[in-house]
Amino acid sequence: MNATLGDHDAALLCEALDAPPPCSVRANPARHHVPDGERVPWCEHGRYLDKRPVFTLDPFFHAGAYYVQEASSMMVEQAFKATDLADKEILALDLCAAPGGKSGHLRNLLHSSSLLISNEVIPARAAVLAQNLWKQGAENTLITQQQATFFGRWRERFDLVLLDAPCSGEGLMRKDHFARRQWSPGLVSQCANVQRELLGEAWNALRPGGSLLYSTCTWSPEENGIQIASFCEREKAEVVAVPVQPSWHIRTGDLGLHFYPHESRGEGFFLSLLRKPGDRGQHPKERDGGGADLLERNGIKYSLSRQWQRLALEMWEADSRSVPGLPIAVSEEDRWTPHPAAAYSARVQGLLAPFVPFNVLDLDHGQALTVLRGESLRTGDAHGWALARYEGAGLAWMKGAGGRWNNHLPKALRIRMRPHGV
């Protein structure tokens, strides 16, 4: 870092790594609750919080009203705006999507009729990705578990590819002590090799004239500037400038943006926007038009625009682990029951109602935490299905059993913590 920044700034960087990290969240524009805090200047819905709250005890957190996300990574918003895709109906890919912060952010930025494929090859991480995207109400989103080579063989189909590449994690050393313990020059070299392969597959999947957004949470030149310079030389890629304000204290270079925690209010991060030579032209005729926005596979109904259903079925036939849309209902014993994902989206609940009529339970804070712990609610008369809500935000589905509402919140989403003194 002395060689990269100079002795003075390198010393300031090391001091910053021992300071408390800022806490930031990104509000969900589809929800009504926006956390109080100073705005992250490069992200419309990003907020810095004065102190880190106990997120586990906040029902709005579990309802997907906001996502806890590192501020530097929210720069994806400005990079996307620097493309010519913001108001276009496109096909986008997030190649390494878990845990889902950037995917959810990108989904909010895309045209509502665009399709996003969020991919994560590791099954446990793919499950977390699905939960986070469902809480954010991410419609027109497919979740897949493919190797990068799969998409590389989809030659030139995507208008936009986001590659948040696995990296040595130097930029996380302030808030993650494991990042400090695992670091070695060998890890940097290993990550650079993996990134080189992923960049190649992402580029193969990208259409001529399309945009590739590459990012890492490190400041190693081998994984950032050197990586991008070598790639541009091989593939004749064009680096697109992402505009920044001087007050943001982000370092700009010919190959991308650099975030250092002693300068900008966030963790270490690198971002480069690349354009593939050629004319994007019209999209291939792989879309259907009109019809219902519902797709059924293996006893599950999904919300997905009709125009993307053919492609979703192509993905599903290649790998039945893929999730071809936002699940809304599950067939059980010849009747439909609500899928947990349908609790988080009012529009999806409108699609669900014809198959599963339901009531609404408006809860106070204590009742909301009871539901989030997976416990039942006592009542005088409970029948059918009900959506448990906290101040209008959906949390879980409940099934009436006479004197109580039984809880159908999946175990993976339940909390164990109780407020102090309870």
MIGUBA-543055 format. One record per residue (C-alpha): y, z, x. Coordinates in nm, 4 decimals. Example, Ala and Ser with C-alpha at 12.3 -4.5 7.8 and 13.67 -1.06 7.14 Angstrom:
<nodes>
NODE; -0.4500; 0.7800; 1.2300 $
NODE; -0.1060; 0.7140; 1.3670 $
</nodes>
This chain:
<nodes>
NODE; 0.0000; 0.0000; 0.0000 $
NODE; 0.2290; 0.0465; 0.2998 $
NODE; 0.1784; -0.3227; 0.3737 $
NODE; 0.2345; -0.4234; 0.0108 $
NODE; 0.5253; -0.1985; -0.0870 $
NODE; 0.6635; -0.0648; 0.2390 $
NODE; 0.6344; 0.2927; 0.3650 $
NODE; 0.9007; 0.4401; 0.1366 $
NODE; 0.7714; 0.2984; -0.1927 $
NODE; 0.4108; 0.3646; -0.0942 $
NODE; 0.4980; 0.7329; -0.0495 $
NODE; 0.6688; 0.7378; -0.3903 $
NODE; 0.3604; 0.5757; -0.5432 $
NODE; 0.1343; 0.8463; -0.3998 $
NODE; 0.3651; 1.1148; -0.5406 $
NODE; 0.3542; 0.9478; -0.8825 $
NODE; -0.0261; 0.9547; -0.8795 $
NODE; -0.0137; 1.3349; -0.8750 $
NODE; 0.2359; 1.3552; -1.1629 $
NODE; 0.1384; 1.3859; -1.5324 $
NODE; 0.0862; 1.0438; -1.6932 $
NODE; 0.2985; 0.9418; -1.9928 $
NODE; 0.1317; 0.9390; -2.3344 $
NODE; 0.1735; 0.6257; -2.5424 $
NODE; 0.0345; 0.4826; -2.8652 $
NODE; 0.0562; 0.1499; -3.0463 $
NODE; 0.1215; 0.1759; -3.4193 $
NODE; -0.0730; -0.0428; -3.6605 $
NODE; 0.1817; -0.2645; -3.8442 $
NODE; -0.0542; -0.2832; -4.1416 $
NODE; -0.0221; 0.0933; -4.1966 $
NODE; 0.2720; 0.2977; -4.3212 $
NODE; 0.2572; 0.5781; -4.0655 $
NODE; 0.4422; 0.5190; -3.7380 $
NODE; 0.4341; 0.8056; -3.4837 $
NODE; 0.7710; 0.9407; -3.3781 $
NODE; 0.8682; 0.8579; -3.0219 $
NODE; 1.0700; 0.6372; -2.7941 $
NODE; 0.9781; 0.2708; -2.8230 $
NODE; 0.7868; 0.1027; -2.5413 $
NODE; 1.0488; -0.1635; -2.4614 $
NODE; 0.8059; -0.4544; -2.4203 $
NODE; 0.6015; -0.3777; -2.7347 $
NODE; 0.7505; -0.3701; -3.0851 $
NODE; 0.5065; -0.1112; -3.2163 $
NODE; 0.4477; 0.0820; -2.8925 $
NODE; 0.5708; 0.4410; -2.8746 $
NODE; 0.5954; 0.7018; -2.5993 $
NODE; 0.5116; 1.0516; -2.7256 $
NODE; 0.6989; 1.3520; -2.5887 $
NODE; 0.3708; 1.5370; -2.5448 $
NODE; 0.0050; 1.4562; -2.5949 $
NODE; -0.1047; 1.5841; -2.9368 $
NODE; -0.4584; 1.6804; -3.0376 $
NODE; -0.5520; 1.3360; -3.1673 $
NODE; -0.8898; 1.4623; -3.2915 $
NODE; -0.7154; 1.6734; -3.5573 $
NODE; -0.4851; 1.3949; -3.6812 $
NODE; -0.6296; 1.2090; -3.9841 $
NODE; -0.3896; 0.9193; -3.9215 $
NODE; -0.5561; 0.8603; -3.5838 $
NODE; -0.8991; 0.8331; -3.7478 $
NODE; -0.7590; 0.6098; -4.0229 $
NODE; -0.6424; 0.3519; -3.7669 $
NODE; -0.2714; 0.4105; -3.8253 $
NODE; -0.2241; 0.3957; -3.4485 $
NODE; -0.4260; 0.3396; -3.1333 $
NODE; -0.3887; 0.5447; -2.8149 $
NODE; -0.3081; 0.2786; -2.5565 $
NODE; -0.1620; 0.2775; -2.2083 $
NODE; 0.1926; 0.1379; -2.2171 $
NODE; 0.1620; -0.1123; -1.9308 $
NODE; -0.1280; -0.2883; -2.1026 $
NODE; 0.0938; -0.3523; -2.4056 $
NODE; 0.2636; -0.6224; -2.1931 $
NODE; 0.0029; -0.8539; -2.3474 $
NODE; 0.2597; -0.8905; -2.6262 $
NODE; 0.5229; -1.0496; -2.4031 $
NODE; 0.2638; -1.2724; -2.2356 $
NODE; 0.1454; -1.3995; -2.5723 $
NODE; 0.5044; -1.4715; -2.6749 $
NODE; 0.5425; -1.6786; -2.3571 $
NODE; 0.2752; -1.9203; -2.4841 $
NODE; 0.3418; -2.1793; -2.7560 $
NODE; 0.0721; -2.0275; -2.9792 $
NODE; 0.2505; -1.7474; -3.1656 $
NODE; 0.2970; -1.9334; -3.4952 $
NODE; -0.0127; -2.1557; -3.4739 $
NODE; -0.3566; -2.1232; -3.6283 $
NODE; -0.5825; -2.0991; -3.3218 $
NODE; -0.9216; -1.9974; -3.1894 $
NODE; -0.8938; -1.7098; -2.9394 $
NODE; -1.1408; -1.5218; -2.7200 $
NODE; -1.1199; -1.1757; -2.5646 $
NODE; -1.3969; -1.2049; -2.3068 $
NODE; -1.4230; -0.8382; -2.1962 $
NODE; -1.2933; -0.6665; -2.5072 $
NODE; -1.4182; -0.3033; -2.5160 $
NODE; -1.2924; -0.0526; -2.6053 $
NODE; -1.0654; -0.2733; -2.8163 $
NODE; -0.7020; -0.1845; -2.7459 $
NODE; -0.5970; -0.5291; -2.6270 $
NODE; -0.8174; -0.7011; -2.8866 $
NODE; -0.6567; -0.5072; -3.1686 $
NODE; -0.3127; -0.5768; -3.0253 $
NODE; -0.3862; -0.9478; -2.9893 $
NODE; -0.5266; -0.9638; -3.3429 $
NODE; -0.1952; -0.8271; -3.4734 $
NODE; -0.0003; -1.0863; -3.2743 $
NODE; -0.2074; -1.3882; -3.3812 $
NODE; -0.1337; -1.5931; -3.6912 $
NODE; -0.3236; -1.4330; -3.9807 $
NODE; -0.5388; -1.7470; -4.0217 $
NODE; -0.6381; -1.7576; -3.6538 $
NODE; -0.9854; -1.6457; -3.5462 $
NODE; -1.0436; -1.3968; -3.2638 $
NODE; -1.3813; -1.3536; -3.0966 $
NODE; -1.3997; -1.0107; -2.9306 $
NODE; -1.6849; -1.0019; -2.6834 $
NODE; -1.8503; -0.7105; -2.5034 $
NODE; -2.1840; -0.7542; -2.3274 $
NODE; -2.2812; -0.3835; -2.3015 $
NODE; -2.4286; -0.2684; -2.6389 $
NODE; -2.2886; 0.0874; -2.6329 $
NODE; -1.9399; -0.0408; -2.5519 $
NODE; -1.9749; -0.3132; -2.8168 $
NODE; -2.0401; -0.0409; -3.0776 $
NODE; -1.7177; 0.1385; -2.9779 $
NODE; -1.5334; -0.1945; -2.9868 $
NODE; -1.6532; -0.2566; -3.3427 $
NODE; -1.5475; 0.0895; -3.4612 $
NODE; -1.1989; 0.0537; -3.3126 $
NODE; -1.1420; -0.2944; -3.4534 $
NODE; -1.2655; -0.1921; -3.7971 $
NODE; -1.0279; 0.1053; -3.8013 $
NODE; -0.7440; -0.1338; -3.7225 $
NODE; -0.8482; -0.3565; -4.0129 $
NODE; -0.9069; -0.6545; -3.7849 $
NODE; -0.9934; -0.9385; -4.0231 $
NODE; -1.0849; -1.2878; -3.9051 $
NODE; -1.2475; -1.1262; -3.6030 $
NODE; -1.6019; -1.1797; -3.4765 $
NODE; -1.7664; -0.9249; -3.2474 $
NODE; -2.0187; -1.0643; -3.0000 $
NODE; -2.2349; -0.9402; -2.7117 $
NODE; -2.2657; -1.2482; -2.4923 $
NODE; -2.2614; -1.3080; -2.1189 $
NODE; -1.9543; -1.4979; -2.0009 $
NODE; -2.1728; -1.7995; -1.9213 $
NODE; -2.2397; -1.8413; -2.2945 $
NODE; -1.8732; -1.9105; -2.3609 $
NODE; -1.8440; -2.1202; -2.0456 $
NODE; -2.0992; -2.3544; -2.2030 $
NODE; -1.8750; -2.3798; -2.5116 $
NODE; -1.6758; -2.6333; -2.3173 $
NODE; -1.3034; -2.6423; -2.3990 $
NODE; -1.3083; -2.4860; -2.7471 $
NODE; -1.0607; -2.1980; -2.7195 $
NODE; -0.6837; -2.2245; -2.7413 $
NODE; -0.6375; -1.8827; -2.5822 $
NODE; -0.8616; -1.6663; -2.3620 $
NODE; -0.7803; -1.3069; -2.2704 $
NODE; -0.9654; -1.1845; -1.9605 $
NODE; -0.8989; -0.8166; -1.8957 $
NODE; -1.1299; -0.8229; -1.5964 $
NODE; -1.3472; -0.5391; -1.4621 $
NODE; -1.1626; -0.4048; -1.1584 $
NODE; -1.1498; -0.1306; -0.8966 $
NODE; -0.9268; 0.0810; -1.1216 $
NODE; -0.6598; 0.1785; -0.8701 $
NODE; -0.3981; 0.1749; -1.1443 $
NODE; -0.5867; 0.4491; -1.3315 $
NODE; -0.5961; 0.6987; -1.0449 $
NODE; -0.3219; 0.9110; -1.1999 $
NODE; -0.5103; 0.9889; -1.5200 $
NODE; -0.8748; 0.9315; -1.4227 $
NODE; -1.0171; 1.1276; -1.1295 $
NODE; -1.3373; 0.9226; -1.1455 $
NODE; -1.1275; 0.6193; -1.0488 $
NODE; -1.0332; 0.8041; -0.7292 $
NODE; -1.3885; 0.9121; -0.6505 $
NODE; -1.5476; 0.5706; -0.7027 $
NODE; -1.2955; 0.3697; -0.5005 $
NODE; -1.3989; 0.1963; -0.1781 $
NODE; -1.3158; -0.1318; -0.0015 $
NODE; -1.6624; -0.2453; -0.1023 $
NODE; -1.5814; -0.1898; -0.4689 $
NODE; -1.2691; -0.4036; -0.4352 $
NODE; -1.4738; -0.6851; -0.2830 $
NODE; -1.7454; -0.6524; -0.5466 $
NODE; -1.4930; -0.6636; -0.8311 $
NODE; -1.3155; -0.9639; -0.6811 $
NODE; -1.6447; -1.1563; -0.6798 $
NODE; -1.7138; -1.0692; -1.0446 $
NODE; -1.3588; -1.1659; -1.1435 $
NODE; -1.3950; -1.5014; -0.9691 $
NODE; -1.7042; -1.5789; -1.1771 $
NODE; -1.5452; -1.4618; -1.5021 $
NODE; -1.2332; -1.6681; -1.4378 $
NODE; -1.4487; -1.9776; -1.3931 $
NODE; -1.6332; -1.9256; -1.7219 $
NODE; -1.3117; -1.8436; -1.9084 $
NODE; -1.1517; -2.1608; -1.7728 $
NODE; -1.4487; -2.3710; -1.8822 $
NODE; -1.4168; -2.2290; -2.2336 $
NODE; -1.0429; -2.3038; -2.2499 $
NODE; -0.9100; -2.6239; -2.4030 $
NODE; -0.6733; -2.8503; -2.2068 $
NODE; -0.3218; -2.7208; -2.2633 $
NODE; -0.4596; -2.3784; -2.3563 $
NODE; -0.3506; -2.0420; -2.2160 $
NODE; -0.5491; -1.7924; -2.0084 $
NODE; -0.4172; -1.4370; -1.9895 $
NODE; -0.5656; -1.2538; -1.6889 $
NODE; -0.5123; -0.8815; -1.6320 $
NODE; -0.6436; -0.5897; -1.4285 $
NODE; -0.5628; -0.2183; -1.4078 $
NODE; -0.5397; -0.2284; -1.0296 $
NODE; -0.2893; -0.3365; -0.7637 $
NODE; -0.5363; -0.4661; -0.5068 $
NODE; -0.4101; -0.8082; -0.3861 $
NODE; -0.7699; -0.9306; -0.3571 $
NODE; -0.8103; -0.8795; -0.7319 $
NODE; -0.4637; -0.9946; -0.8352 $
NODE; -0.2340; -1.2244; -0.6376 $
NODE; -0.4936; -1.3519; -0.3907 $
NODE; -0.7402; -1.4023; -0.6753 $
NODE; -0.4919; -1.6013; -0.8847 $
NODE; -0.3602; -1.8068; -0.5914 $
NODE; -0.7132; -1.9121; -0.4967 $
NODE; -0.7987; -1.9920; -0.8586 $
NODE; -0.4858; -2.2029; -0.9108 $
NODE; -0.5626; -2.4002; -0.5962 $
NODE; -0.9177; -2.4714; -0.7158 $
NODE; -0.8402; -2.5520; -1.0790 $
NODE; -0.4799; -2.6798; -1.0619 $
NODE; -0.3797; -2.4078; -1.3067 $
NODE; -0.0117; -2.3570; -1.3798 $
NODE; 0.1321; -2.0048; -1.3659 $
NODE; 0.3621; -1.9481; -1.6656 $
NODE; 0.6504; -1.7042; -1.6192 $
NODE; 0.6513; -1.4052; -1.8546 $
NODE; 1.0137; -1.2946; -1.9133 $
NODE; 1.0948; -0.9286; -1.8416 $
NODE; 1.4109; -0.7208; -1.8522 $
NODE; 1.5410; -0.5555; -1.5313 $
NODE; 1.5544; -0.2207; -1.7134 $
NODE; 1.1756; -0.2306; -1.7521 $
NODE; 1.1281; -0.1916; -1.3733 $
NODE; 0.8378; -0.4345; -1.3585 $
NODE; 0.7928; -0.6329; -1.0390 $
NODE; 0.7779; -1.0077; -1.0892 $
NODE; 0.6234; -1.2601; -0.8555 $
NODE; 0.5205; -1.6236; -0.8451 $
NODE; 0.1669; -1.5276; -0.9528 $
NODE; 0.2248; -1.2566; -1.2127 $
NODE; 0.3674; -0.9173; -1.3057 $
NODE; 0.3030; -0.5919; -1.1192 $
NODE; 0.3335; -0.2443; -1.2739 $
NODE; 0.3601; 0.0567; -1.0410 $
NODE; 0.3744; 0.4089; -1.1878 $
NODE; 0.6584; 0.5206; -0.9600 $
NODE; 0.8764; 0.2434; -1.1084 $
NODE; 0.7733; 0.1479; -1.4622 $
NODE; 0.6785; 0.3967; -1.7327 $
NODE; 0.3062; 0.3335; -1.7406 $
NODE; -0.0035; 0.3067; -1.5234 $
NODE; -0.0871; 0.0469; -1.2583 $
NODE; -0.1398; -0.2968; -1.4083 $
NODE; -0.1319; -0.6659; -1.3186 $
NODE; -0.0894; -0.9590; -1.5553 $
NODE; -0.0838; -1.3340; -1.4996 $
NODE; -0.0462; -1.6075; -1.7624 $
NODE; -0.2040; -1.9432; -1.6737 $
NODE; -0.1905; -2.2777; -1.8499 $
NODE; -0.4661; -2.5381; -1.8271 $
NODE; -0.3444; -2.8907; -1.7509 $
NODE; -0.3613; -3.1407; -2.0338 $
NODE; -0.2623; -3.1781; -2.3976 $
NODE; -0.4062; -2.9292; -2.6452 $
NODE; -0.3975; -3.1890; -2.9232 $
NODE; -0.5600; -3.1228; -3.2587 $
NODE; -0.8407; -2.8736; -3.2937 $
NODE; -1.1962; -3.0088; -3.3245 $
NODE; -1.3129; -3.0573; -3.6830 $
NODE; -1.5277; -2.7458; -3.6846 $
NODE; -1.3530; -2.5746; -3.9746 $
NODE; -1.4237; -2.5730; -4.3442 $
NODE; -1.1462; -2.5464; -4.6007 $
NODE; -1.1108; -2.3592; -4.9291 $
NODE; -1.3677; -2.1436; -5.1016 $
NODE; -1.4291; -1.7691; -5.0993 $
NODE; -1.3423; -1.5533; -4.8008 $
NODE; -1.6840; -1.3871; -4.8120 $
NODE; -1.9905; -1.4478; -4.5966 $
NODE; -2.3302; -1.2866; -4.6546 $
NODE; -2.5967; -1.2382; -4.3885 $
NODE; -2.8976; -1.0032; -4.3776 $
NODE; -2.7846; -0.8004; -4.6757 $
NODE; -2.4252; -0.7486; -4.5606 $
NODE; -2.1134; -0.9060; -4.7077 $
NODE; -1.8353; -0.9847; -4.4595 $
NODE; -1.4714; -1.0730; -4.5069 $
NODE; -1.3996; -1.3975; -4.3192 $
NODE; -1.1799; -1.6955; -4.3980 $
NODE; -1.3848; -1.9872; -4.5262 $
NODE; -1.2506; -2.2192; -4.2580 $
NODE; -1.4218; -2.0147; -3.9828 $
NODE; -1.7554; -1.9459; -4.1491 $
NODE; -1.9376; -2.2405; -3.9944 $
NODE; -1.8427; -2.1225; -3.6469 $
NODE; -1.9360; -1.7625; -3.7331 $
NODE; -2.2818; -1.8748; -3.8426 $
NODE; -2.3188; -2.0694; -3.5195 $
NODE; -2.2470; -1.7487; -3.3291 $
NODE; -2.4814; -1.5455; -3.5483 $
NODE; -2.7667; -1.7923; -3.5072 $
NODE; -2.7224; -1.7782; -3.1292 $
NODE; -2.7394; -1.3976; -3.1378 $
NODE; -2.8013; -1.1952; -3.4541 $
NODE; -2.6300; -0.8939; -3.2919 $
NODE; -2.2974; -1.0664; -3.3500 $
NODE; -2.0818; -0.9396; -3.6374 $
NODE; -1.9554; -1.2456; -3.8327 $
NODE; -1.6457; -1.0894; -3.9868 $
NODE; -1.5263; -0.7547; -4.1196 $
NODE; -1.8151; -0.5856; -4.3093 $
NODE; -1.7340; -0.4780; -4.6639 $
NODE; -2.0621; -0.4101; -4.8468 $
NODE; -2.4312; -0.3436; -4.7734 $
NODE; -2.7258; -0.4237; -5.0015 $
NODE; -2.9451; -0.1190; -5.0633 $
NODE; -3.2258; -0.1220; -5.3191 $
NODE; -3.0850; -0.4218; -5.5070 $
NODE; -2.7354; -0.2754; -5.5351 $
NODE; -2.4253; -0.2946; -5.3204 $
NODE; -2.2807; 0.0039; -5.1366 $
NODE; -1.9522; 0.0130; -4.9410 $
NODE; -1.9659; -0.0471; -4.5671 $
NODE; -1.7809; 0.2186; -4.3609 $
NODE; -1.5444; -0.0508; -4.2265 $
NODE; -1.4099; -0.1200; -4.5768 $
NODE; -1.2462; 0.2247; -4.5864 $
NODE; -0.9672; 0.1166; -4.3510 $
NODE; -0.8251; -0.1968; -4.5157 $
NODE; -0.6604; -0.2153; -4.8580 $
NODE; -0.7105; -0.5922; -4.8747 $
NODE; -1.0805; -0.5595; -4.7982 $
NODE; -1.1116; -0.2880; -5.0619 $
NODE; -0.9806; -0.5448; -5.3109 $
NODE; -1.2660; -0.7755; -5.2104 $
NODE; -1.5148; -0.4888; -5.2408 $
NODE; -1.4156; -0.3701; -5.5883 $
NODE; -1.5997; -0.6448; -5.7857 $
NODE; -1.9265; -0.5470; -5.6134 $
NODE; -1.8725; -0.1709; -5.5844 $
NODE; -1.6332; -0.0112; -5.8327 $
NODE; -1.4832; 0.3050; -5.6831 $
NODE; -1.2399; 0.5857; -5.7463 $
NODE; -0.9861; 0.7314; -5.5040 $
NODE; -0.9781; 1.0881; -5.3720 $
NODE; -0.6375; 1.1840; -5.2315 $
NODE; -0.6865; 1.4701; -4.9855 $
NODE; -0.4653; 1.7308; -4.8258 $
NODE; -0.4813; 1.7868; -4.4491 $
NODE; -0.7542; 2.0501; -4.4651 $
NODE; -0.9724; 1.8384; -4.6945 $
NODE; -0.9202; 1.5359; -4.4692 $
NODE; -1.0539; 1.7297; -4.1707 $
NODE; -1.3487; 1.8480; -4.3824 $
NODE; -1.4335; 1.4860; -4.4595 $
NODE; -1.3908; 1.3853; -4.0945 $
NODE; -1.6434; 1.6526; -3.9969 $
NODE; -1.8927; 1.4828; -4.2269 $
NODE; -1.9001; 1.7638; -4.4814 $
NODE; -1.9190; 1.7290; -4.8580 $
NODE; -1.6418; 1.8215; -5.1022 $
NODE; -1.7039; 2.0545; -5.3954 $
NODE; -1.5765; 1.9413; -5.7350 $
NODE; -1.6404; 1.9850; -6.1017 $
NODE; -1.7515; 1.6311; -6.1833 $
NODE; -1.8327; 1.3615; -5.9260 $
NODE; -1.9937; 1.0288; -6.0122 $
NODE; -2.0108; 0.6879; -5.8441 $
NODE; -1.8301; 0.5940; -5.5233 $
NODE; -1.4890; 0.7164; -5.4108 $
NODE; -1.2593; 0.6365; -5.1210 $
NODE; -1.1336; 0.9502; -4.9463 $
NODE; -0.7689; 0.8999; -4.8448 $
NODE; -0.5050; 1.1003; -4.6626 $
NODE; -0.1472; 1.0081; -4.7602 $
NODE; -0.2669; 0.6611; -4.8600 $
NODE; -0.4767; 0.6030; -4.5457 $
NODE; -0.8502; 0.5493; -4.6002 $
NODE; -1.0907; 0.7744; -4.4083 $
NODE; -1.4429; 0.7524; -4.5535 $
NODE; -1.6624; 0.6753; -4.8524 $
NODE; -1.7957; 0.9551; -5.0713 $
NODE; -2.0798; 0.9405; -5.3273 $
NODE; -2.0686; 1.1553; -5.6379 $
NODE; -2.3541; 1.3978; -5.7021 $
NODE; -2.2376; 1.5948; -6.0048 $
NODE; -2.0785; 1.9059; -5.8552 $
NODE; -1.9908; 1.7593; -5.5147 $
NODE; -1.8909; 1.4468; -5.3272 $
NODE; -2.1483; 1.3637; -5.0591 $
NODE; -2.0043; 1.2326; -4.7342 $
NODE; -2.1025; 0.8862; -4.6053 $
NODE; -1.8918; 0.8842; -4.2891 $
NODE; -2.1223; 0.7625; -4.0054 $
NODE; -2.2240; 1.0337; -3.7585 $
NODE; -2.0685; 0.8408; -3.4705 $
NODE; -1.7252; 0.8770; -3.6342 $
NODE; -1.7454; 1.2457; -3.7211 $
NODE; -1.5526; 1.5164; -3.5389 $
NODE; -1.6690; 1.8631; -3.4343 $
NODE; -1.3353; 2.0252; -3.3554 $
NODE; -1.1762; 2.2677; -3.5988 $
NODE; -0.8146; 2.3827; -3.6053 $
NODE; -0.7545; 2.7081; -3.4177 $
NODE; -0.8466; 3.0065; -3.6295 $
NODE; -1.0567; 2.8090; -3.8813 $
</nodes>
